[in-house]
């Protein structure tokens, strides 16, 4: 946890649970950010958090049998879906701040503007949004169960790569470091630095994608096309360093699969120099465009207290005044050898989040250059180790959208016993995504193309459940 004061640390709480009465005291009343985690633990494992304020299902559908918990070791064959117990939807959307007189505007579960299923309910009085609630998790790939039952340790690295289409290398880094930390494996410095360089390449194409989409959603499509043009250089950089435009398949337990060649590093430096000039030109254009200011300044405000209490991560929390970054707070892989600047903003709105990403683009380019210039020698892999059962640890990586955290426990038969993957978006969506908006009086606009007025966070979601894109455009106005 990145504490407000004192030492930066990870806090692990271990509780003994009676098998005949699988209960434990809920921590959500004191740590609001734990609400999704505790709801998921109850759904998937049958562990009951006593005192949990929100007892609705999170992951399981309404027709799922009550006493069947998918991630337990004694559960049924995951390939077979059990027979439904009911044909009706029993999920209750909560209108906490309004009354029964409010009109309800449903959006989803399927909508033409949605990337994947998500059911949103807006409780409105005229055009004023009084309250809102939402339900996600309509899609689940069962990745943890797949890893625990059918895959070896290094096969899971390929699976973890595919948790996210944009930040796959961050997930595989978090997974491999969790196993390495549990086993006490010390990865060679050269492999550590290569991991850090590739993480920054991944940050480049993710942030440039986000900046381009922000332009698109406010109607500035020329900016959208220009940012995507420059983003191609980051994809080319990934192709030079890894052999593919996506940084898949590079991580292994104990090191990295592919070395960086001298000619490849020269080409990468040249691309980085060109990208600095191109991005600076686009940023100057972006920040001087009146339409951008009108549609992003003061929009989507996330107060520092809310960001702190609900433990938001990444550019979301840094744009609300909290300089939290796993690369600096808990240096992992090669970041202890790299110069690190944490960028934060005080505006708490959409433009502040864009500025954080802009600054991080330039920092990523600097870190790539420094890493290539100071790449240590030595091997790429640790060899000769054996997997010892019942070893567990956290692994983490600062992905473009925030920290990805993986927890793994080794088992018998060269397979994981447990694997828990938490994407950055999971941390950002666990708090009420519309909370900031309803605290500051947003209203639904008349733009029918943007029916989701105050969805201020970012995709993709954890383990195959994807949320929506940050859309700072015409669908939101300050009252």
N, C-alpha and C positions, 0 to 999 in steps of 0.2 A: 504494500500500500504506500502511496506517496503521501506522507503525513504533512499536515500544515506546518508543524514545527518539529524540531528534533531530527533524529536519525531517519533516513529513508530505509524502509525495511519491507519485507513480505511477512504478513501475519498469517500463520496457519493455525486453525482451531481444530482439535481432534476430540471427538466425543464418543464415548462408549455407549452403544445402544443395545437394549435388551431385545434379543431376537423374537421373544414372545410378545413384546409390546414395543414395536419400532417407532418410538417417539423421541423427540428432543425439543428443548425450548427454542422457539423461533427467535432469530436475531433481527428480523425485519423491523420490529418496533424501534430498535435502536440504530439499525443500519438500513435505511430505506432501499438502498441499492441491491439488497439481497433478495428482494421480493420475487423476481423471476427465477433465480436460482433455487429458492425454496419451493416454489410452485412446481418447478421441473423435477426436483428430487422427489416430491410427493407423487407426481404423475408416473415417473419412470422407474422408481425404486420402491414406492410404497412407504417411505419414511415420512412420518407425520410431524411437521413443525407446529408444535402446540403454541397457540397465540398468534399465528400468521393472520394478518388483517384481511388478506384477499384469499379466499379459499376456492376460487374458481379454478377449473382446469386451465392449463397453459398449453401443453403440447398435444395431449390426447384429445381425440374428437369426442363429441357428446355420446356417440353410440358405442364407445369402447367399454368392455366389461370392467366392472368395478375392482375386481380382485386380480387383475392381470397387469403385471408391471414389466414392460418390455425389456429393460436393461438388467433385470435380475438374471443370475446364472441359472435359476430354475424356471425361467420363462419358456414359452413355447418356441417352436421353430420360427425364426424371424421372417422366413420367406412366406409364411401363411398368415393371412389376416384373419382374426377371429370373426365369427358371425356377429353382426350388429345386435345390440340389445334394445335399441329404440330407433324409431324413424324420425323423431322430432329433434329440433335443436333446442337445447335447454340453457344455452349460455346467456347470462344476464349482462347486458351493457349498463353501466352505472352512470346515472346522471346525478352526481353528488352536489353540484353547485346550483342546479336549476330546480324545476318543479314539473309536475305532470302536465302543466299547461304548455310546456315547450314543444315546438314541432321537432320532429326527428328527421334528419337528412342522412339516409344510409348511402354509403359508398363502398361497393364491393359486395361479396368477396372477389368477384371478377369485374374488372372495369377496363375500358379501352386504354386508359392512361397508366394502368398498373403494370409494373414489371412482372410481378407474380402475385398470387392471391393475398389479400388483406382486407379485412372487414372493418370499416370505420363508421362510427355513428356520431354525428354532430347534433347536439341539442341546441336549438336556436330560438331566439325571440326576434321575429322579423329577420333582419340580416345579421344581428349580433349573435355570436357564438357564446352561449352561456357555459357549456361544458362539452366534453368530448370523451369518447372511449373507443378502443380499437381491439381487434383480435387478429393475431398473426398465426404463424405455425401451421398453416394449412398444408405445407409440404415438408416432409422429413425423409432424409435419405438413409437414416440408420447407420451412419458412418462408424460410430463407436462400436456398435455390435458387429459390424462387418470386420473391423480391425481385430476385435477380440477373438473372433471365431474362425477366420479364414486366412489371415495374413501374418507373415513374419514381420520382424521389426523393420527391416529396410523396405519391405513392400508398403508399409504404412506411410513411409515418407512420400510415396507417389500419391497416396490417398489424401494426405494432409495438404499436398500441393493444390488439390482441387476443392478444398473447402471454399475457396474464393477465386473468382476468375481474374481478379486484379491483384490481390496480395497473396498469391499462393506461396511464394518463396518465404514470406514472413511466417506463414503457418507451418511450413515444413521446418523452418529454423526453430520455431518454438517447440515443435514436437521433438526434433532430434536433441535439442539441448535439455529437454525434460528427461529423456532416457539417459543422456550423457551425465547429467547431474546426479541422477539416481545411482548410476553405476560408478561414479567417480572417474569418468573418462576425461582426460585433459586433451582437448583438440589442439593440434599444432597451430602456431601463430599465423602461418601463411593461410591455412584454411579459414581461420577466424576472420582474417582481414578480407579475404575474398567474399565470405558471407556478408560482411558489412557493406562492401562495395555493391554487391548485387541487391541488397536491401535498399540502398539509396537509388539505384537504377529503377527499381520497382516503385519507389516513392515518386520519382520524376514522372513516370507515365500516368500514375494515378492522380497526382495533383493537377497535371496539365489536362487530363480528362475532366476533372471536376471544374476547373476554371472555364474550359470550353462549354461544358453543359450549363454552367451558371449564366454564361452569355446567351445561350440558346433559350433558356427559360425566362429571360427578361426581354426577349425579342431582338437581341443583338446578334443575329446569325452570322454576320461577317466576322465578328470576334470569335464566335464558335468555330468557324472554318479555319481561322488563322491559328487558334490554339491547337486544333487537331493537326494542322500542318506541322507545327513545331513539335508536337508530341511524337510524330513519326521518327524524329531524330532519337528520341529515347528508346523507341522500339528497335531502331537500327543498332543502338548501343547495346541493347540486350542481345541482339542477334550476333554481334561481333564477339561479345564476351562468353556467350553460352552456346552458340550454335542455333538458337531459336529465338523468335520474337517474344516468347514467354519463357520465364526463368523456371521451367518445370524440370524435375528430375535431377537436380544438381546436388541436393543434400543427401548425405548418408550418415548413419550413426558412426561417429568418430571422425568425421571430416567432410570432404567435398569431392565430387566425382571428377571435376575438370579443372585444369590449371589455366592461368592466364598467360598467353604468349606475348612476346615483346611487340610484335607488329600489331597485335590486337589492342594493346595498351596505347600505342601511338595513335591509332585511329580513334580510340575512345577519347583521348585528350583533345584531339581536333574537333570532334563532335561537341564536346563539352564547351569549348570556346565559342563555337558557333551558336550553341543553344543559349549561352548567356546573352549574347547580343540580340538574338531573336526574341527571347522571353522579355528582356528589358523593354524592347520596342513595343511589344504587345501590352505589357503592364502599364506603360505610360499612356497608351491609347485607352486601355480599360478604365483606369482611374480618372481620366479626364473626360469621360463620356457622361453627360448629365443623366441620361436614362438609367445608367448603372447606379448612380447615387440615389436617384429617386426611388428605385425599387429594392435597394439593399440596406440603406442606412436606416437604422431604427426598426428594421423588420426582423422577426424571428428572434426576439430578445431572450436570452437564456441567462438569468441572473446568476451572479457568482455563488450565492448561497445554494441555489437549486443545483448548479453544476457540482458543487462540493458534496451536498447531501446525497445526491444520486450517483456520485462517482462516475461522471462522464469522463471520456478519455479522448485523446488525440486533439485535432484542431478544435473540436467542440469545446473542450474544457480550457484549452489554451487561449481561445478567443474570448473567454469569460474571466480572464485575469489570473488564471492559475497556471504557473509555469511548470506543468507536470509533463515529463517525457521519460519513458523508460530508458532511453539511450543514455540520458544524463543521470537519472536517479539510481538506476541499477545497471551499470554498463555491462553489456553482454557481447558475445562474439568479439569482434575487433574494435568495438567502440571505445574501449579503454585506451586504445592507441590513436584515436582520431580526435581532432579539435571539435568541440561540440558547443553549439549555441542553441539555447531553447528560446523560441520566439513566442511571445504572448501578446495579446491585445486586451484593451479594457472596454471596448465598445459593446461586447456581448451580443452582437447582431450578425447578420449575414455578411456584411462587408468586412467585419472583423475576422470572420472565418476565412474569407477569401484572402485577406492580407496575410494571415498566418500561413496559408498554403503557398502564397507567392514567395514569402521570405524563406520557407522551407525548400522551395525549388532551388534557389540560389545557394542555400547551405548544402543541399545534396550535391550540387555540382562541385562545390569546393571540397567536400568530403571525398568524392570520387577521385578528384585530382590528387588530393593528399594521400589517399590510400594507394593509388597506383604508383606514386612517387616513393612511397615508403613501404612497399610490399616486402614483408620479411621473407627470408629464404626458408628452406626446410621442406619436409614432406607435406602431403595433403591429407594423409589418413593415419589414424592410430590402428595398428594391427595386433592381433594376438589376444584380444580380450574375449572373455566368455560372458554370457548373460546369466546373471544370478537372480533367481526368483525373489519376489517380495521386496524389491527395491523400488522406491517411489520418490518423485520430486516434481517440482514445478519447472516449466520452461516458458520463456516469454520472448517476445519480439515486438518492437515498436513498428507496427504496420502503418501505412499512410493514414488510416482512419483512427489509429489509436493502438493500444497494446493488445496483442493476441496472447492469450495465456493457455497453456496446455499442461495438464497433469496426467502423468502416466505411472503405471505400476507394472513391473515385470512379472511374468508368470512362467509356468512350465511349458514344455514343448515348443520353445522358441517363439512364443506368442505373448502379446500383452495380456495381462489380467484385467486391467482397467485403463481406459483412456478417456479423458474429458477435454474437450476442445471448446474454448470460449473466444469467439471473435470479438473484435472491437465494437462492431455494430450492436452486438448483444448487450454490451454495457451501456451504450447510448440509448437504446430503445427500451430498456427495462423501466426507466422512469416514464411517467406519462409524457408522451411525445408532444402533446398539445398543451401541456401545463403552462409553459412560458407564454403561449399565445393567449390563453384564457385569462391569465393574470393581468394582461395589458390591453384587453378589450379589442380583439380582432373581430372583423366581420367578413362574411362571405362576399366576394366580389361577383360581378356579373359575367366575368369571363368564363364561358362554358367550357373552354379548352383546358382549364386548370381547376378541376373540381376539388382538389385536395388543398384546402386553404392554408393550413399551418403545419404541414409535415416538414420539420426543420432538420431532421437528422439525415443519415446517409446509409446506403446499402453497401455490400450485400450482407445477408444475415448468416447467422451461425449454422454451420453444418447443413447448408442447402436450403435454409429458410431465408428468403431474401426480402428485405424491406424496400421502401421506395427511395427515390432519389431526392436530394435536397433541391427544392424548387423555390427560389426566392422571388419568383416573378409576379405577374399581375394578379394572381389569385389571392394575394394577401394585401390588406391595407391596414394602417393604424386607424383606430376609431378616433 
